[in-house]
Every structure is written in structure tokens, then in C-alpha cells.
């Protein structure tokens, strides 16, 4: 289910996630940040670090999910909201579903790889037994600009990652 309106709590947590995206960027990683919140309290945070960790699964969402499981002493993250600056990919959506996250709020859409409504819709896929409420576009321009400036700088300096 997609919900389009925004509230100040969603913007507050997205701004926090944007700070984590900047942390990833300063490490040379693609700038994506994520936080998991329950009852408007921070449970965990994560930022992209697959290059530094030599781990293709070290996306911001996965890092936040792992930390939340440790924090809550449970791999089921019921009644939580995951905030992320970029729409989750297929891998991350699978993990989010398995963790039973209740709600995802993301900033920038990913038309090529986004699995929460852009390229694919896994939040409410019939073959999964958990449904996730999705809210897209929270501070989308600001989140998108972090990514655009990162890739523009990479192209200009010749530091292409792939």
C-alpha cells in the first residue's frame, strides 16, 4: 500500500537517514542511509558499505536490519518503520519482508531497480505472506540530489566504481 502524504516525523527520520547517506559518501560508498524506528524512537541505523566491507549484501537497509535485530533481540521487527534515502532493491525488500517490518518510507525512487513500487512491487506481492505499507517521495529531491552529486563527482574525477 502506498501512502503519499508526509508528516514531520517522517521528514525528521529521513533527514537522519540523509546524514547517514553522507557518511557513506565520505567513505567512498554510494550514498544511501537507513534507520529503523519503533514508536518514534531510533532502534538502529545503517549506511551503504559493500565496498569497504567487501560484501555485496552490505546495503544500508541490511545494515540497519542486522543492528535492529541485535538491539531488539529478535529477528522479527514487528511494528517498526524503516526509513531509507533510496527505494529498496529486491534483496533488501526480501529481507525487510522476512523481518516483518511494518512500514517503509523512502526518499528517491529507483526506476531501474526499485522493488517497492518503481520497477517491481514486492511490498504487497501475492507470493509473500507479509504486507508492508510503503510511503514514497519523502524529501525525494534532497535524497536524489545526494546521489546525483555523488555520481556527477565520480564521472568528473574519473573515479567510476564499476
N, C-alpha and C positions, 0 to 999 in steps of 0.2 A: 504494500500500500504506500503510495506516495503522498506526502503532505507538503504543501508549498509554502505556507506562511512561516514566518520566523518569529522568534521571541528573544528577549535579551539574554536568557540563559544559554540558548543555542549559540548566539553570537559570542558570548563570553568564552565558552569552551572551544569554539572554533578558533578564536584568537589565540588561545593557549596552544592549540594544535599547530597553528601557524608559526608560533615561536619554536616549536619542536621541528617543524619543517626547515626553519632557518638553521637549526642545529645540524640537521642532516646536510644541508647545503655547505655549511662551513667545514664539514668533513669530506667534501667531495662527492657526496651521495646525492641521488635525485631527491629534491626537497619535498618530502611528504612527512607529515606528522599526524599522530593519532593519540587520543585519550579515551579512557573508559571511565564513565561516571555512573554513580548509583545514588539516587536521592540527592542530586546536585552536589555530591562530594566526589573528589578525584579518587579513583581506585588505582589507575595505572596510566602510564604514558609510554609512547614508543615513537621512533622515527626510523626512516629507512637506513639500513646499514648492511645491505648484502655485499657490497664491495669490501668494506672493512672487515666483515665477519667471514668473508668467503663462503657465503651461504645464500643461495638464491631464494630461500624462504624468509629471509630477514626483512620483510616489508614492515612498514610502520604498524599496520594493524596486527600482524602476527606478534611483533614485539610487545604491543600493548596487551594482547590476549594472554600471552605467556605470563606477563607480570601480574595481570589481574587474577589469573588462576592461583598464583602464589600468594597474592595479597588476601584473597577471599578463601584460600584453602579449599578450592573447588574448581573443577574444570567447567562446570556449568555456571554461566554468568547471567542467570535469570534477572530480569528487571534492571538491566543495565542499558546504557546508551553508549555507542561507540561513535566518536567524532573523528573524522579524517578529512584532510585537506583535498584529497583526490578520490574520486569514486573507486571503490574496491574492485580488484580483479577477481577472476574466477577462483584462484587459490584462496584468497582472503575471504571471499564470500562463503566458500565451503567451510572454512574454519569458524567464521562468525556464526554460521548456521549450527554447526556441531556444538559450539559453545552456548547456544541458546540465548545469544544477545537479543534483546527485545527490539531495539531501535538503532538505526544507523542514521547519522546526519553527516552529509558530505558537502564539500565546497564545490570544487571544479568537477565537471563531468569529464569522462574519458570516452569519447565516441568510438574509439577503436577497440579498447579492451575493458571498458567498464561493465561490470556484471551486476550492477544494482539498478539497471534500467536503460542504460545507453546502448551498448552492444548486445547485452544479454540481461535477462531479468531473473536472477536467482533468489531474490528475497521472497518471492511468492510462488516459486516453481512447484508445479504439481507433484513432481517426483521427490521433493523434500518434505519431511514431516514437521518442519518448523517454519513459521512465517515471521518475517521481520518487517517492521514498519520502516519505511525509508523516507527521509526528508532530504531533498537535494537543493543545491544552489545557495546554501548559507555562506555569505561572503565569497561567492563564486568568483567574482572578478579579482578580488585580492588574492585568493588562493591560486587562481590561474596565472596571475602575474608573477608570483613567486616561481612557478615552473617555467613560464616563458622567459623570464630574465635569466634563469639558470641555463637553459638551453641556448639562448642567444649568446651568452658569455662563452659557453663551451664552443660554439661554432666560430666565434670571433677569435678565440685564442687557439683554436685547433685542437683542443682537448676533448675530442669526441670519445665517448666511453665505449662504444661498441665496435 
